[in-house]
Amino acid sequence: MPGRRNFLKSTASLLAAAILPHGEAATLEIPTTAPHGILLPPWQPAFLEIHHIDTGRGNSTFVIGPDGTTFLIDAGEAHSAEKTMSPACPDASRRAGEWIARYVRRQLLRIGNSDLDLMFLTHLHGDHVGEVAASSPQSSRGPYRLTGAADVADAIAVRELIDRGWPDYNYPAPPRDPTSLNYIALANSLAARGTKLHQATAGSLQQLALRHDPTHYPAFTARVLSVNGDVWTGSAENAKPHFPPIPALDPAAMPTENMCCASILLQYGAFRYYSGGDLTCDTDYGRFPWHDIESPVAQAAGPVDVAVANHHGYFDACGPAFVRALQPRVWIIPTWHISHPAINVLANLFSTDLYPGERSVFATGITPEALLTTDRFSSHLSSTDGHVVVRVSPQGRNFSVHVITARDESGTVLKTFGPFALGY
C-alpha cells in the first residue's frame, strides 16, 4: 500500500497521461523592444527589485539590491513529461537555464553590471538547480552537463555561490542521483575557477549582505532563516535544530531534500519578503512531527508583505500554520506542473479565517488543467503566467507588483498592481 505522498504523486501522473494532449512548442520571434513601450521603470540606486522568472520548468528568482548587489535564488530546469508541464517560456528552442541566463543578463545590463554577485541555491532538486537529461550537453568548462544553474554559471561570471551542502554534501546522507552529482561537479569546478563557495548558515545576516555599498543602505537586511533543519531562533544570528539526530531515525523518518531547503527573509525598511524553496509541512498523519519544517520557519520569520508559496503550492506545503504566521499582502506561486497549485493550498492562501484582510495571489505558469481543477479559487488569481516582479521604493516605503510577458524577451509589462502600503 503506497504512502499518501506516493499515492498522490502517482494519481497526478496517471491523470496527466489520461487527459492531457501532446503539444508542440511554438517557435517565437523575439522582439528587441516592447510592442507598446510598456516596460519596467529604469532601475535606480535605492530601489529593490525581485524578479520571479517564468520558464515553465522550475524556480528561479533574480534580486537587485538597493546598492546594485545582484543574486540569483535557484535556476531550475525540470524534464518531466511535456504533457504534464506548462509551455516552455519563451519557447522550447533553448534550455531553461539558457533562458534564465538571458533574462539575468538583460537585468544586469539595466544596472550597468556584467557579473552576478551571488548565486543562492536552496536545495539540490532539478527544478531548482537543473535536472540532468539525455539531452543535456557536456560543458566545455568542467566535468558537468549543462542544465539550470550550470547554464547560468557558464554564461555569466558568478562571484560567490551559497548552497545547503558545500563542501561535502553529506547531510542527511551523501547524494547518489545524477542531478545532485552533476550540480556538485559544477560547484567544485566553480571553486577551482575562483568562485567563493559557502554552506548556508541558519540565522546569518552576513552571507546575503549587500556587496557594493551596504553602509548607504542600513535599512536592507537579508537573513538565512533555515537550512538542513536548523531554524533561526529570532535572537541575534542563533539557530537551533528542528530535526532529531539523523542516527536515531528510521529511513522513513529521515528528512527529505525538500525539508533541508535553505530559506530567506529579506527586509528593506518596513518591507519584508519570504522565500523558502520547497519546505513542506506533511507529517504523514502525525507520524513524524519534525517533517513540518515550514511552520517553525514561518513563525521565525513573522508577518511579511510578500511571500513565495513553498513547494510550488504542492499539496504537502503552505499549511494553515505557515499561512497564519506570514500573513502577506501578496503571495507568489512558482507554478509549472499540473499539480501546482493544489486546491487545498489555494484555499489556505485565500482564507480570511487564517488571517484577515485583502491579499493578491500571483502565479507564474499554471496549466489549463490546474486552473480548471482549482477553479473555485484560481478564478481569483491576479495572474496565471508571466514573470512576477516586485519593485520596492527607496527605503522600503511601499511596493508594486508587475507581471511581465514570458512569451518573448521584450520585457512588456502586462499588468501592474499597487503601490501597496507596508506593515500589512
C-alpha positions in Angstrom: 0.0 0.0 0.0 1.7 3.2 -1.1 2.1 6.1 1.3 -0.1 9.2 1.0 2.7 11.2 -0.8 3.4 8.4 -3.4 -0.3 7.8 -3.9 -1.0 11.4 -4.7 2.1 11.7 -7.0 1.1 8.5 -8.9 -2.5 9.7 -9.2 -1.4 13.0 -10.7 0.8 11.3 -13.2 -2.0 8.9 -14.3 -4.4 11.8 -14.6 -2.0 13.7 -16.7 -1.4 10.8 -19.0 -5.2 10.3 -19.4 -6.3 13.9 -20.0 -3.5 15.9 -21.4 -2.8 16.0 -25.2 0.8 16.2 -26.5 1.6 19.7 -27.9 4.4 21.2 -29.9 6.1 24.3 -28.6 5.7 27.3 -31.0 8.8 29.0 -32.2 8.6 32.7 -31.4 10.3 35.6 -33.0 11.9 37.6 -30.2 11.3 41.4 -30.4 14.0 43.7 -29.1 11.6 46.3 -27.8 8.2 46.2 -26.2 5.5 46.5 -28.8 3.6 49.2 -26.9 6.6 50.6 -25.0 5.3 49.4 -21.6 8.5 48.4 -19.7 9.7 48.4 -16.1 10.9 51.8 -15.0 14.7 52.0 -15.1 16.4 50.7 -12.0 18.0 53.4 -9.9 20.0 53.1 -6.7 17.9 52.7 -3.6 15.3 50.5 -5.4 14.9 46.9 -4.6 13.7 44.5 -7.4 12.7 40.8 -7.0 12.1 39.0 -10.3 10.3 35.7 -10.2 11.3 34.2 -13.6 8.7 32.1 -15.5 10.4 29.4 -17.7 7.6 26.8 -17.3 10.3 24.5 -16.0 11.2 25.4 -12.4 12.1 28.0 -9.9 14.4 31.0 -10.4 14.3 34.4 -8.7 16.7 37.3 -9.5 17.2 40.0 -6.9 18.7 43.5 -7.4 19.5 45.1 -4.1 19.3 48.8 -3.4 23.1 49.2 -4.0 23.1 47.1 -7.2 24.1 43.9 -5.5 22.7 41.0 -7.5 21.8 37.5 -6.5 20.0 34.6 -8.1 17.9 32.3 -6.0 17.8 28.9 -7.8 18.0 28.2 -11.5 15.7 25.2 -12.1 15.2 23.1 -15.2 12.8 20.1 -14.9 12.4 17.4 -17.6 9.0 15.9 -16.7 6.8 14.7 -19.4 5.9 17.6 -21.6 2.2 16.9 -21.3 2.4 17.5 -17.5 4.1 20.9 -17.7 3.3 24.4 -18.7 4.6 25.5 -22.1 8.3 26.2 -22.1 8.9 30.0 -21.9 9.6 31.8 -24.1 9.7 28.6 -26.2 11.5 25.3 -26.4 14.3 26.4 -28.7 16.6 26.8 -25.7 17.2 25.1 -22.4 15.5 26.7 -19.3 18.9 27.5 -17.9 19.8 29.4 -21.1 16.6 31.4 -20.9 17.3 32.2 -17.2 20.8 33.4 -18.1 19.5 35.6 -20.9 16.9 37.1 -18.5 19.6 37.8 -15.9 21.9 39.3 -18.4 19.2 41.7 -19.5 18.6 42.8 -15.9 22.4 43.2 -15.4 22.6 45.5 -18.4 19.8 47.6 -16.9 22.0 48.4 -13.9 25.3 48.5 -15.8 26.8 45.3 -14.5 28.1 42.1 -16.2 28.8 39.7 -13.3 26.4 38.0 -10.9 27.4 38.8 -7.3 25.9 35.7 -5.7 24.0 32.5 -6.6 22.0 31.1 -3.7 20.6 27.6 -4.3 18.0 26.3 -1.9 18.5 22.6 -2.4 19.6 20.0 -5.0 16.4 19.1 -6.8 16.4 19.6 -10.6 13.7 22.1 -10.7 15.9 24.3 -8.6 19.4 23.6 -9.8 18.9 21.9 -13.2 17.9 18.3 -13.9 20.2 16.2 -16.0 18.6 14.6 -19.0 19.9 12.7 -22.0 19.7 16.0 -24.0 21.9 17.9 -21.5 25.1 18.7 -23.3 28.6 18.5 -21.8 30.1 21.7 -20.6 33.4 22.8 -22.1 34.4 24.4 -18.7 34.2 21.4 -16.4 33.1 17.8 -15.8 29.4 18.6 -15.7 26.5 18.8 -18.1 24.6 22.0 -19.0 21.3 22.4 -17.3 19.8 25.0 -15.0 22.4 26.6 -12.7 25.2 25.2 -14.9 23.9 27.1 -17.9 23.8 30.3 -15.9 27.3 29.9 -14.5 28.8 29.1 -17.9 27.2 32.2 -19.4 27.7 34.7 -16.6 30.6 35.0 -14.1 29.4 34.1 -10.6 31.5 35.7 -7.8 30.0 33.7 -4.9 27.8 30.7 -4.5 25.9 29.6 -1.4 24.1 26.2 -1.1 23.0 23.9 1.6 25.8 21.3 1.3 29.2 22.7 0.4 31.8 21.2 0.6 31.0 17.5 1.3 27.2 17.4 0.7 26.8 14.5 3.1 23.7 15.7 5.1 21.5 13.8 5.8 23.2 11.3 3.5 25.6 11.5 0.5 23.6 12.1 -2.7 23.7 9.5 -5.4 21.3 10.8 -8.1 22.7 12.1 -11.4 21.2 15.6 -10.9 22.8 16.2 -7.5 26.1 14.7 -8.6 26.1 17.0 -11.7 25.5 20.0 -9.5 28.3 19.1 -7.1 30.6 18.8 -10.1 29.6 22.3 -11.1 30.2 23.6 -7.6 33.7 22.0 -7.5 34.5 23.4 -10.9 33.4 26.9 -9.9 35.5 26.8 -6.8 38.5 25.7 -8.8 37.9 28.7 -11.1 37.8 31.2 -8.3 34.2 31.5 -7.3 33.8 31.7 -3.5 31.7 28.9 -2.1 29.9 28.7 1.3 27.4 26.5 3.0 24.3 28.4 4.1 24.2 29.1 7.9 20.8 29.4 9.6 20.5 32.8 11.2 23.2 34.5 9.2 22.8 38.2 8.3 26.3 38.3 6.6 26.0 35.7 3.9 23.5 37.6 1.9 24.5 41.1 2.9 24.9 43.8 0.3 28.2 43.6 -1.5 28.7 47.0 -3.0 27.6 49.8 -0.7 26.0 48.4 2.4 26.7 51.4 4.6 24.4 53.6 2.5 21.5 51.2 2.9 21.4 50.1 6.5 17.6 49.5 6.2 18.3 46.4 4.0 19.0 43.1 5.5 18.9 39.5 4.2 18.8 36.6 6.6 19.1 32.9 6.1 16.1 31.6 8.1 16.8 27.9 7.9 18.9 25.2 6.3 19.2 21.5 6.8 16.6 21.7 9.6 18.4 24.4 11.6 16.0 27.3 12.2 16.8 30.9 13.3 15.7 31.4 16.9 14.7 35.0 16.4 17.7 36.1 18.5 20.9 37.6 17.0 22.2 35.1 14.5 21.4 32.0 16.6 19.7 28.8 15.3 18.5 25.6 16.7 17.9 22.1 15.1 14.4 21.1 14.3 15.2 17.6 13.1 16.1 14.8 15.6 19.7 13.5 15.2 20.0 11.5 12.0 21.4 8.3 13.5 18.3 7.9 15.6 15.9 8.0 12.6 14.5 5.1 10.6 14.7 5.5 6.8 11.1 6.5 6.5 11.6 9.2 9.1 14.6 10.8 7.5 14.3 14.4 6.4 14.0 14.7 2.6 15.8 17.0 0.3 12.9 19.4 0.3 12.8 19.6 4.1 16.5 20.6 4.1 15.9 23.7 1.9 17.6 26.9 2.7 15.0 29.7 3.3 15.5 33.5 3.5 13.9 36.7 4.8 14.6 40.0 3.1 13.8 43.3 4.8 14.1 46.8 3.4 12.7 49.4 5.8 9.2 48.2 6.6 9.1 45.9 3.6 9.5 42.1 4.4 9.8 39.2 1.9 9.9 35.4 2.5 11.1 32.7 0.2 11.6 29.1 1.3 12.1 26.9 -1.7 10.4 23.5 -1.3 9.9 23.4 2.5 6.9 21.2 3.5 4.5 20.6 6.3 3.3 17.0 5.7 3.9 14.9 8.8 2.4 11.6 7.3 -0.6 11.9 9.5 1.4 12.9 12.6 3.9 10.0 12.5 6.8 12.4 12.0 6.1 15.8 13.6 9.5 17.2 12.6 8.6 16.8 8.9 6.6 20.0 9.4 9.6 22.3 8.9 7.8 25.2 7.2 5.7 26.1 10.3 8.6 26.9 12.6 10.4 28.7 9.8 7.4 30.9 9.1 7.0 31.6 12.8 10.6 32.7 13.0 10.1 35.0 10.0 6.9 36.6 11.3 4.5 38.6 9.2 5.7 39.7 5.8 4.4 41.8 2.9 5.3 39.3 0.1 5.7 35.6 0.4 6.6 32.9 -2.1 4.5 29.8 -1.6 6.5 26.8 -0.6 7.0 23.8 -2.9 5.1 25.4 -5.8 1.9 25.3 -3.8 2.0 21.4 -3.9 -0.4 19.5 -1.6 2.2 19.0 1.1 3.1 22.6 1.8 1.6 26.0 2.7 -0.3 24.6 5.7 -2.5 26.7 7.9 0.2 27.4 10.5 2.5 28.7 7.7 -0.1 30.9 6.2 -1.2 32.3 9.6 2.4 33.1 10.6 3.3 35.0 7.4 0.0 36.9 6.6 1.3 38.6 3.4 -0.5 41.1 1.3 0.9 39.3 -1.8 1.5 35.6 -2.5 3.6 34.4 -5.4 3.4 30.8 -6.5 6.1 29.5 -8.9 4.0 27.0 -10.9 4.9 24.8 -13.9 3.3 21.4 -13.4 -0.3 20.2 -13.5 -0.1 19.5 -9.7 0.7 23.2 -9.0 -1.1 24.6 -7.1 -3.2 22.1 -5.1 -6.8 23.3 -4.3 -6.2 22.9 -0.5 -3.2 25.3 -0.8 -5.3 27.9 -2.7 -7.9 27.5 0.0 -5.3 28.3 2.7 -3.8 31.3 0.8 -7.2 32.9 0.3 -8.6 32.1 3.7 -9.7 35.1 5.8 -10.1 32.7 8.7 -6.3 32.2 8.7 -5.7 35.9 8.6 -8.0 38.9 7.8 -7.8 41.5 5.0 -7.1 41.6 1.3 -4.5 39.6 -0.4 -3.4 39.2 -4.1 -2.1 35.8 -5.4 0.1 35.6 -8.4 1.3 32.5 -10.3 4.0 32.2 -12.9 2.6 29.5 -15.2 -0.5 27.5 -14.2 -1.5 24.8 -16.7 -5.1 25.0 -18.0 -5.8 21.7 -16.3 -4.7 23.0 -12.9 -6.8 26.1 -13.4 -9.8 24.0 -14.2 -9.5 21.7 -11.2 -8.9 24.5 -8.8 -11.5 26.9 -10.4 -13.2 27.6 -7.0 -10.1 29.6 -6.1 -8.0 30.0 -9.2 -10.5 32.3 -10.8 -9.4 34.9 -8.1 -5.7 34.8 -9.1 -4.2 38.1 -10.1 -2.0 36.4 -12.7 -1.6 32.9 -14.1 1.5 33.2 -16.2 4.4 35.5 -16.7 7.4 36.9 -14.8 6.3 38.5 -11.5 8.4 41.4 -10.5 8.2 43.0 -7.0 9.6 46.6 -7.1 10.2 48.2 -3.7 10.6 52.0 -3.4 13.6 53.7 -1.7 13.9 52.9 2.0 11.1 50.3 1.6 8.3 52.8 1.8 5.9 50.9 -0.5 6.0 48.3 -3.3 4.3 47.4 -6.5 3.9 44.2 -8.5 4.4 44.0 -12.3 3.5 41.0 -14.4 5.8 40.8 -17.5 5.2 38.6 -20.5 7.3 35.4 -20.5 6.2 34.5 -24.1 9.0 36.6 -25.6 12.0 38.7 -24.4 10.5 42.1 -24.9 10.0 42.9 -21.2 6.5 44.0 -21.9 4.6 44.8 -18.7 1.1 43.2 -18.9 -0.3 44.3 -15.6 0.7 46.5 -12.7 -0.6 46.3 -9.1 -0.1 48.8 -6.3 1.6 50.6 -4.9 0.9 48.6 -1.7 1.2 50.0 1.7 3.6 48.2 4.1 3.1 46.7 7.6 0.0 44.8 6.4 
